[in-house]
Amino acid sequence: MNAPWTVKPSRSIDDLRTFFTGVCENRADLYADGVLTLHEVVDELQAIATLTGLVDAIGQDEVQEIMVGAPSLVPEVAEACEAEIMLRAAALVREWERTDPPPTAPVIKRREPKPAQSTIDAFWHVQRLESPDYLARWLENHPADAPALYEIWKASRC
């Protein structure tokens, strides 16, 4: 026997409706006082409506209308749901941020300054003249380019 257990209404539908409205107001007050959460209130009210046979008698839509009609519950239902969604979203973002590795600063590799192509061409021209004195004087006039020109000359000899 797998049928759910329900209490068959021994009273009139109006009596059940009045009873259920009172229970809804009571649970709404408990919710407003912070004793119960919104989910606990809704679950309890749904169970009571089902077990008393009210759902079978008047239908689920009307039962929900009675639930929402509880004065303490109405203004806060949407706010509580939105607050819960926001809290869950904030917790999710905090978890993402906690598990993310810290950002690493990009490594900027400095390039050695390269002489202009015209300076390199002039260097090769002076070097081909085969005059060590003239080459030394020319390099004295280009002190910033001398180390790079030396590396270029050394690479060409290998």
Secondary structure by P-SEA (a helix, b strand, c coil): cccbbbbcccccaaaaaaaaaaaaaaaaaaaaaccccaaaaaaaaaaaaaaacccccccaaaaaaaaaacccccccaaaaaaaaaaaaaaaaaaaaaaacccccccccccccccccaaaaaaaaaaaacccaaaaaaaaaacccaaaaaaaaaaaaac
